Amino acid sequence: MSVDEKKELREGITTGTCAAAATAAAVEACFGTLPQSVSIELPDNSGFISVEVHSTDADNNQGKTFMASVIKYAGDDPDITNGACISASVSFEEADAVSVIIKGGVGVGTVTRPGLPIAIGESAINPVPLKMIEHEVRRRLPADRFFLVEVVISVKDGEMLAKKTLNPRLGIIGGISILGTTGIVKPFSAKSYKDTIDICLNSARADDQKMCVLSTGRRSERYAQEVYPELHERCFVQIADFFSHALKKAVDLEFEHIVLAGFFGKMCKWAMNMTYTHARTGLTDFDFLSQIASEEGLSSEFCKFVKQANNARHIFESGYPEVPGFIEAVGQKALHNAFNMIDCKALVTICLFDFNNSVYKKWEVKPGSKK
């Protein structure tokens, strides 16, 4: 697939963008406008996107509550939430200062287990969508008036849709999650993604770059750029779940130093030697992780905890004294697998980030080492 063909795939909008757009339309309705579309600022400051409004309506709360909805459009991405109706109910009270409260309503899930970026008991509205929603409220309020604004996000048939996602396994009950880190849904195609990885690595190598940093996503790439500020931007390649493909392509191009940058969940899958790490095709094997803990001589209580953990982050943040030793063992196994996957032909570094924007640890092995 050529780059031009890849660009022809239609992009969509995230559930977070939909929630922000519905909120924006409801706020505009409060101040006398019933918009057919609203302009939403993307969270990475890359610009604005126009979103069509499905409906607007005033509730009967003495004109203090307004509702609006947006239909989720996923473009060419096979997204289970495509076509979902996402609505916002926005109520206003005069106040001494602007304050925005955001809650989940019917069809939005509730977090019941640890290991997610949302506290237990809170609605499953991720941090970036929360910021987007609040931002769209604040930039539409008049400068000379102050309000307490309460926003309730709902999703029609959200509980039914959630059964087709990973939410039940993650302990998110009652509906879907409101997600999105960029505001835009990029259409997923395994071949096109591999082609993109190849194009990026080819570009860096053509520029005579000898080191590449393979990150699992935008956030890990951003952190990696802070760790390796001396590298040109083209040396950083987002590989998503294509662990094996990216490593083999990098060594085929004769990169001398390959860095794998990511978070603990992906590193666990690297330790499992999972060549493709997407959750749809391969879940984290907690029996395997528990076996690693047992082989390290860690306590039986901790081994049992690992086996029953909700997700990798749950283990990482659990506070057990055995956690550092366990992470070390997982990191070494992941490094071993990556090094063997490229036939020991390059210097390999694994750079693990914690969930506070910092490097937790690096593991490294050089050609000629026995792994």
BELJO-V451522 format. One record per residue. RES is the residue in three letters. PSI is psi as a letter, one per 30 degrees, with the letter a starting at -180 (NA if undefined). Layout:
BEGIN
RES:PSI  RES:PSI
END
This chain:
BEGIN
MET:k  SER:l  VAL:e  ASP:e  GLU:e  LYS:e  LYS:f  GLU:f  LEU:k  ARG:k  GLU:l  GLY:a  ILE:k  THR:l  THR:e  GLY:e  THR:e  CYS:e  ALA:e  ALA:e  ALA:e  ALA:e  THR:e  ALA:e  ALA:e  ALA:e  VAL:e  GLU:e  ALA:e  CYS:e  PHE:g  GLY:g  THR:k  LEU:i  PRO:k  GLN:f  SER:l  VAL:l  SER:k  ILE:k  GLU:k  LEU:k  PRO:f  ASP:g  ASN:g  SER:f  GLY:a  PHE:l  ILE:k  SER:k  VAL:k  GLU:k  VAL:k  HIS:e  SER:l  THR:k  ASP:k  ALA:k  ASP:l  ASN:g  ASN:h  GLN:h  GLY:g  LYS:f  THR:k  PHE:k  MET:k  ALA:l  SER:l  VAL:k  ILE:k  LYS:k  TYR:j  ALA:g  GLY:b  ASP:g  ASP:k  PRO:i  ASP:k  ILE:f  THR:g  ASN:k  GLY:f  ALA:k  CYS:j  ILE:k  SER:l  ALA:k  SER:k  VAL:k  SER:l  PHE:k  GLU:k  GLU:k  ALA:l  ASP:f  ALA:l  VAL:k  SER:k  VAL:k  ILE:k  ILE:k  LYS:l  GLY:k  GLY:a  VAL:k  GLY:f  VAL:k  GLY:l  THR:k  VAL:k  THR:f  ARG:l  PRO:l  GLY:g  LEU:l  PRO:g  ILE:k  ALA:l  ILE:k  GLY:f  GLU:l  SER:k  ALA:i  ILE:j  ASN:l  PRO:e  VAL:e  PRO:e  LEU:e  LYS:e  MET:e  ILE:e  GLU:e  HIS:e  GLU:e  VAL:e  ARG:e  ARG:f  ARG:f  LEU:k  PRO:k  ALA:f  ASP:g  ARG:l  PHE:k  PHE:l  LEU:j  VAL:k  GLU:k  VAL:k  VAL:j  ILE:k  SER:l  VAL:j  LYS:k  ASP:g  GLY:e  GLU:e  MET:e  LEU:e  ALA:f  LYS:f  LYS:g  THR:a  LEU:f  ASN:e  PRO:e  ARG:e  LEU:f  GLY:g  ILE:j  ILE:l  GLY:f  GLY:a  ILE:l  SER:k  ILE:j  LEU:l  GLY:k  THR:f  THR:f  GLY:f  ILE:k  VAL:j  LYS:k  PRO:k  PHE:k  SER:k  ALA:e  LYS:e  SER:e  TYR:e  LYS:e  ASP:e  THR:e  ILE:e  ASP:e  ILE:e  CYS:e  LEU:e  ASN:e  SER:e  ALA:e  ARG:e  ALA:f  ASP:g  ASP:g  GLN:k  LYS:f  MET:k  CYS:k  VAL:j  LEU:j  SER:l  THR:f  GLY:a  ARG:e  ARG:e  SER:e  GLU:e  ARG:e  TYR:e  ALA:e  GLN:f  GLU:e  VAL:e  TYR:i  PRO:f  GLU:f  LEU:k  HIS:l  GLU:e  ARG:f  CYS:f  PHE:k  VAL:k  GLN:j  ILE:f  ALA:c  ASP:g  PHE:i  PHE:e  SER:e  HIS:e  ALA:e  LEU:e  LYS:e  LYS:e  ALA:e  VAL:e  ASP:e  LEU:g  GLU:h  PHE:k  GLU:f  HIS:k  ILE:k  VAL:k  LEU:j  ALA:k  GLY:a  PHE:l  PHE:e  GLY:e  LYS:e  MET:e  CYS:e  LYS:e  TRP:e  ALA:f  MET:f  ASN:h  MET:j  THR:f  TYR:k  THR:g  HIS:k  ALA:f  ARG:f  THR:f  GLY:j  LEU:l  THR:k  ASP:j  PHE:f  ASP:e  PHE:e  LEU:e  SER:e  GLN:e  ILE:e  ALA:e  SER:e  GLU:f  GLU:f  GLY:g  LEU:l  SER:l  SER:e  GLU:e  PHE:e  CYS:e  LYS:e  PHE:e  VAL:e  LYS:e  GLN:g  ALA:l  ASN:e  ASN:l  ALA:e  ARG:e  HIS:e  ILE:e  PHE:e  GLU:g  SER:f  GLY:f  TYR:k  PRO:f  GLU:f  VAL:e  PRO:e  GLY:e  PHE:e  ILE:e  GLU:e  ALA:e  VAL:e  GLY:e  GLN:e  LYS:e  ALA:e  LEU:e  HIS:e  ASN:e  ALA:e  PHE:e  ASN:e  MET:f  ILE:g  ASP:h  CYS:h  LYS:f  ALA:l  LEU:k  VAL:k  THR:k  ILE:k  CYS:j  LEU:k  PHE:k  ASP:a  PHE:g  ASN:g  ASN:g  SER:l  VAL:k  TYR:e  LYS:l  LYS:k  TRP:k  GLU:k  VAL:k  LYS:l  PRO:k  GLY:f  SER:l  LYS:j  LYS:NA
END
